[in-house]
Amino acid sequence: MRILMIAVVLVVLFGPATALTTYALLAPAYTAGCVPGGVGVGPVGAVPAELTATTTDGALVVLDRTQLRHAATIITTGSRTQGVGRDGVLVALMAALTESHLRMLANPGAYPDSTTHPHDGVGRDHDSLGLFQMRPAAGWGTVAQLMDPTYQARAFFGGSTGPNNGSPRGLLDIPDWQQLPKGAAAQAVEVSAYPDRYAQYEPVAQAILDKLTSTPGTTVPGRDSRPVTTSRVVFPLPAGTWTRFSGFGPRDLEGTGIYRLHAGVDYAAPAGTPVLALADGVVTSIETSPTGGNMIVLDHTIAGPDGARRVGSAYLHLLDGSTTVAEGDTVTAGAQIAQVGSTGRSTGPHLHLEVRPGGPDAAAVDPEPWLAAHSPGMLDGQDVLPAAGSACSTEATP
């Protein structure tokens, strides 16, 4: 165990007063595209409010946050699907841009009940639905399934973990799809009457992927032990989900008169609340202890007025089974790394946050003055997306 835990007393008497925001992309594993030796997909960070790009024929495309969140769903789904990689995600983005302009479309003419599901507008292309304009009559799924963006992305990628068992064919069911031009690969799945439309959106899809992710490279994706220098700091819990409960300083160990250092600040939040990476960095350890429970430690290099400084951050009492990263993974500021829990010595769900100037093995300081000096951004539920993970998913998403 790399980190020696300081005994802490954590008495958390908290009950959430309001329901936690529902997160559409809660905790799926990221896998750098699951392409050994190939170019994977880096972790998805916070979704911007807007992105502007240009098609191959010079048309300007402006995408809002809702459209970009759908793009993030496609990227995240592709990143956890064996064999997709960066090229496969680009193909999917090109298809969704062409078919729906990255909007979740209901079709009240063909399926009136489709409007009872969350949607961004209506379409009237025969009996097609959703991001990829898939047809229930063609066997892609039920109306309820096709009004789920994640289901549609899984169906588009197909393969052994796809929901359709190769019929209709998803991208991974197309023989040698990697050898096809990306527009032709999209057409092979969509089987459109207008096969030449997809290629024009390739630069737009590339701009989306570049904006929402990092590119881990062609060796071992997501495994760089040197954290990049960053100036962006994000509060580790989504806005409106937490209450400060206990600060940094000495604590009486369960009323025994023995005082130990409480080396962080406790933020009470409902169990399952996403825990976010404080800044871009690298996962240096994932451990479990009797006092701290499940813990993740990150290593950052954060730019400031006095130059770049190495900083460690630690996240304790995490929910069992919620960790989405592995040691050595790179993470993006604001990306989800786990969920709030109550493991270890704890009487209620909360996040214990530590900040360690000097690196992961340095002494912890009071996080609150440090956070105040670095002006952390507050993300709401629409910004939060999963972070990195390590192993390809081999089973269908629940």
C-alpha positions in Angstrom: 0.0 0.0 0.0 1.5 3.3 -1.1 -0.4 5.6 1.0 -0.4 5.4 4.8 -3.8 6.3 6.0 -4.2 8.8 8.9 -6.9 7.6 11.2 -10.0 9.8 10.9 -13.3 10.2 12.7 -16.1 10.7 10.4 -19.5 11.2 12.0 -22.0 11.9 9.1 -25.6 12.4 10.1 -26.9 13.4 6.7 -30.1 12.6 4.8 -30.6 14.1 1.3 -33.4 16.7 1.2 -33.8 16.5 -2.5 -33.5 13.7 -5.1 -30.3 13.4 -6.9 -30.3 14.5 -10.6 -30.6 11.5 -13.0 -27.4 11.0 -15.0 -28.0 9.4 -18.4 -24.4 8.1 -18.6 -23.9 6.9 -15.0 -20.6 5.0 -14.6 -20.1 2.9 -17.8 -16.4 1.8 -18.2 -14.2 3.6 -20.6 -11.7 1.4 -22.5 -9.7 3.6 -24.9 -11.5 2.0 -27.8 -10.7 -1.5 -26.8 -8.3 -1.8 -29.8 -5.0 -3.4 -28.6 -2.2 -1.5 -30.3 -4.6 0.7 -32.2 -5.8 4.3 -31.7 -8.4 4.3 -28.9 -10.8 6.9 -27.6 -9.6 9.1 -24.8 -11.7 9.9 -21.7 -14.7 12.2 -22.3 -14.6 15.4 -20.3 -17.2 18.1 -19.6 -19.5 18.9 -22.5 -19.2 22.4 -23.8 -22.2 24.7 -24.5 -21.5 24.9 -28.2 -19.3 23.7 -31.0 -18.9 25.0 -34.5 -17.4 23.0 -37.4 -17.5 22.9 -41.2 -18.5 20.1 -43.5 -16.4 19.1 -46.5 -18.5 21.3 -48.8 -18.1 24.3 -46.6 -21.4 24.3 -44.7 -21.2 25.7 -41.2 -22.6 23.3 -38.5 -23.4 24.7 -35.0 -24.1 22.1 -32.3 -25.6 22.9 -28.9 -25.0 21.1 -25.6 -27.9 18.7 -26.1 -26.5 17.6 -29.4 -23.0 17.3 -28.0 -24.3 15.2 -25.0 -25.7 12.8 -27.6 -22.3 12.8 -29.2 -20.8 12.0 -25.9 -23.2 9.1 -25.4 -22.0 7.7 -28.8 -18.4 8.2 -27.9 -18.7 6.6 -24.5 -20.7 3.6 -25.8 -18.1 3.1 -28.6 -15.2 3.4 -26.1 -16.5 0.5 -24.1 -17.3 -1.8 -27.0 -14.7 -4.3 -28.1 -13.2 -3.5 -31.6 -14.7 -0.1 -32.2 -11.8 2.3 -31.6 -11.6 5.9 -32.7 -12.4 5.1 -36.4 -15.6 3.3 -35.4 -16.7 6.2 -33.2 -16.1 8.6 -36.1 -18.3 6.5 -38.4 -21.1 6.5 -35.8 -20.9 10.3 -35.3 -21.0 10.8 -39.1 -24.1 8.6 -39.3 -25.9 10.4 -36.5 -25.0 13.8 -37.8 -26.4 12.9 -41.2 -29.5 11.1 -40.1 -30.7 13.4 -37.2 -28.2 16.2 -36.8 -27.5 14.5 -33.5 -31.0 15.0 -32.2 -33.2 12.4 -30.6 -36.2 12.5 -32.9 -39.7 11.1 -32.2 -42.0 10.2 -35.0 -45.6 11.0 -34.1 -47.0 10.0 -37.5 -45.7 6.5 -37.4 -45.5 6.0 -33.6 -47.5 8.5 -31.6 -46.2 6.9 -28.3 -42.7 7.9 -29.3 -43.5 11.4 -28.2 -44.0 10.2 -24.6 -40.3 9.5 -24.4 -37.6 12.2 -24.0 -36.9 13.7 -27.4 -35.4 16.8 -29.0 -37.9 17.2 -31.9 -39.9 15.2 -34.4 -39.0 13.6 -37.7 -41.2 12.2 -40.4 -38.9 9.9 -42.4 -41.2 6.9 -42.9 -41.2 5.1 -39.5 -37.6 6.0 -38.4 -36.7 7.1 -34.9 -33.9 8.6 -32.9 -30.3 9.5 -33.4 -29.6 7.0 -36.2 -33.2 7.0 -37.6 -33.6 3.3 -36.9 -36.9 1.5 -37.8 -38.8 -0.8 -35.5 -40.2 -2.6 -38.5 -36.7 -3.4 -39.7 -35.9 -5.2 -36.4 -33.7 -2.5 -34.8 -35.8 -2.6 -31.6 -39.0 -1.5 -30.0 -40.1 2.2 -29.9 -39.1 2.4 -26.2 -35.7 0.9 -27.0 -35.1 3.2 -30.0 -36.0 6.3 -28.0 -33.0 5.5 -25.7 -29.8 7.1 -27.1 -27.5 4.6 -25.5 -29.5 1.7 -26.9 -29.3 3.2 -30.4 -25.6 3.7 -30.1 -25.2 0.0 -29.0 -27.3 -1.1 -31.9 -25.3 0.9 -34.4 -22.0 -0.6 -33.2 -23.6 -4.1 -33.1 -21.1 -7.0 -32.8 -21.3 -9.8 -30.2 -22.4 -7.5 -27.4 -24.9 -5.5 -29.5 -28.7 -5.9 -28.9 -29.6 -7.3 -32.4 -27.2 -10.3 -32.7 -26.1 -9.2 -36.2 -29.6 -8.6 -37.7 -29.9 -5.9 -38.7 -26.1 -5.5 -39.0 -24.3 -3.0 -36.9 -20.8 -1.6 -37.7 -19.0 -4.5 -36.2 -21.1 -7.0 -38.2 -19.8 -5.5 -41.5 -16.9 -7.6 -42.8 -13.6 -5.6 -43.0 -15.4 -2.3 -42.2 -12.1 -0.8 -41.2 -11.0 -1.0 -44.8 -13.9 1.0 -46.1 -14.0 4.8 -46.4 -15.8 6.0 -43.3 -18.8 7.3 -45.3 -19.1 3.9 -46.9 -18.9 2.2 -43.5 -21.8 4.4 -42.3 -23.8 3.6 -45.4 -23.2 -0.1 -44.9 -25.1 0.1 -41.5 -27.7 2.7 -42.5 -28.5 1.4 -46.0 -29.7 4.9 -47.1 -31.1 5.9 -50.4 -28.6 8.7 -50.3 -25.2 6.9 -49.7 -23.0 9.9 -50.4 -24.3 12.1 -47.6 -22.2 10.7 -44.8 -18.8 11.6 -46.0 -19.4 15.3 -45.9 -19.7 15.2 -42.1 -16.3 13.5 -41.4 -14.6 16.8 -40.5 -17.5 17.7 -38.1 -17.3 14.3 -36.5 -13.5 14.7 -36.1 -14.0 18.2 -34.5 -16.5 16.7 -32.0 -14.2 13.9 -31.1 -11.2 16.2 -30.7 -13.3 18.6 -28.5 -14.8 16.0 -26.2 -11.9 13.7 -25.7 -8.2 13.4 -25.5 -6.2 11.1 -27.9 -4.2 8.5 -25.9 -2.1 7.5 -28.8 -1.1 4.3 -30.5 0.7 2.4 -27.7 -1.1 1.5 -24.5 -4.1 3.9 -24.4 -4.7 5.9 -21.2 -1.5 4.7 -19.5 0.8 7.8 -19.3 2.5 8.1 -15.9 3.3 11.8 -16.5 0.3 14.0 -15.8 -0.2 16.8 -18.3 0.0 20.4 -17.1 -3.4 22.0 -16.7 -4.9 25.1 -15.2 -8.5 23.9 -15.0 -9.7 22.8 -11.6 -13.2 21.4 -11.0 -15.1 20.8 -7.8 -15.3 17.1 -7.2 -19.1 16.8 -6.8 -21.8 18.1 -9.2 -23.4 21.4 -8.2 -26.5 21.1 -6.0 -25.7 17.5 -4.8 -23.6 18.1 -1.7 -23.5 19.8 1.7 -20.2 20.6 3.5 -20.2 18.5 6.7 -16.8 18.4 8.4 -13.6 20.4 7.9 -9.9 19.8 8.1 -8.2 19.5 11.5 -7.9 17.4 14.7 -10.8 15.2 15.7 -11.6 13.4 19.0 -11.5 9.7 18.1 -15.1 8.6 18.9 -15.2 10.6 22.2 -12.1 8.8 23.6 -10.1 12.0 24.1 -7.6 10.8 21.6 -7.2 13.4 18.8 -6.2 12.5 15.3 -5.9 14.7 12.2 -8.9 14.7 10.0 -6.8 15.3 6.8 -9.5 16.5 4.5 -13.0 17.9 4.2 -16.2 15.8 4.2 -19.0 16.6 1.7 -22.2 14.8 2.4 -24.1 13.7 -0.7 -26.5 10.9 -1.6 -25.0 7.5 -2.3 -24.3 7.2 -6.0 -23.5 10.8 -6.6 -20.8 11.1 -9.2 -17.3 11.8 -7.9 -15.3 13.9 -10.3 -11.6 14.3 -11.1 -10.4 17.5 -9.6 -8.2 18.2 -12.6 -6.5 16.5 -15.6 -4.2 13.8 -14.2 -3.2 10.2 -13.8 -4.6 7.6 -11.4 -1.7 6.6 -9.1 -3.5 4.3 -6.6 -6.8 2.5 -6.0 -7.0 1.1 -2.5 -9.2 0.0 0.3 -8.7 0.4 4.0 -10.7 -0.1 7.2 -10.9 3.6 7.9 -11.0 5.3 4.5 -12.9 2.5 2.7 -12.5 2.6 -1.1 -10.1 5.3 -2.2 -8.7 6.7 -5.4 -5.6 8.9 -5.5 -4.8 11.1 -8.6 -1.6 12.9 -9.6 -1.9 16.3 -11.2 0.4 19.0 -12.5 -1.5 22.3 -12.1 -0.3 25.6 -13.5 -0.5 28.7 -11.3 1.0 32.2 -10.9 4.2 30.7 -9.6 4.5 28.1 -12.3 3.4 24.5 -12.6 3.1 22.5 -9.3 2.5 18.8 -8.7 -0.6 18.1 -6.6 -2.2 14.9 -5.4 -5.9 14.5 -4.7 -7.5 11.7 -2.8 -11.2 10.6 -2.8 -12.3 8.3 0.1 -15.4 6.2 1.2 -16.3 5.5 -2.5 -19.3 3.2 -3.2 -18.4 -0.5 -3.7 -18.1 -1.3 -7.4 -18.4 2.2 -8.6 -14.8 2.9 -9.6 -14.5 3.5 -13.4 -10.7 3.9 -13.5 -7.6 1.8 -13.0 -4.1 2.6 -11.8 -2.2 4.3 -14.7 -5.3 5.7 -16.4 -5.4 9.3 -17.5 -8.5 11.3 -16.5 -9.9 14.6 -17.5 -11.0 17.4 -15.2 -14.7 17.0 -14.3 -14.9 13.4 -15.5 -16.5 10.8 -13.3 -14.1 8.4 -11.5 -16.5 6.8 -9.0 -19.6 7.4 -6.9 -20.2 8.6 -3.4 -20.5 5.8 -0.8 -20.2 5.1 2.9 -17.4 2.5 3.0 -14.8 2.3 5.7 -15.3 4.1 9.0 -18.4 6.1 8.1 -22.0 6.5 9.3 -23.5 8.0 6.1 -22.7 8.6 2.4 -20.2 11.3 1.8 -16.9 12.2 0.0 -13.8 12.8 2.0 -11.5 14.9 -0.2 -7.8 15.4 0.4 -5.4 17.8 -1.4 -1.7 17.1 -1.3 0.6 19.8 -2.7 3.8 18.1 -3.8 2.2 15.0 -5.1 0.2 11.9 -4.1 2.6 10.9 -1.3 2.9 14.4 0.2 1.2 15.7 3.3 -2.4 16.8 3.0 -3.4 20.4 3.5 -6.8 22.0 4.1 -8.5 21.6 0.8 -10.8 24.6 1.2 -8.2 27.4 1.0 -6.5 25.5 -1.8 -9.8 25.3 -3.8 -10.5 28.9 -3.1 -7.1 29.9 -4.6 -7.7 27.8 -7.7 -11.4 28.9 -8.4 -12.8 25.5 -9.2 -15.6 25.2 -11.8 -18.9 23.9 -10.6 -20.5 21.4 -13.0 -24.1 20.5 -13.1 -25.6 17.1 -14.0 -25.6 17.9 -17.8 -21.8 18.4 -17.8 -20.9 15.2 -15.9 -19.6 12.3 -18.0 -17.8 9.1 -17.1 -14.0 9.0 -17.0 -11.5 6.3 -17.8 -11.5 2.6 -17.1 -9.3 -0.3 -18.1 -10.9 -3.4 -19.4 -13.1 -3.9 -22.5 -16.7 -4.7 -21.7 -17.6 -8.1 -23.0 -21.2 -8.1 -22.0 -24.2 -6.1 -23.2 -25.0 -2.9 -21.3 -27.9 -3.5 -18.8 
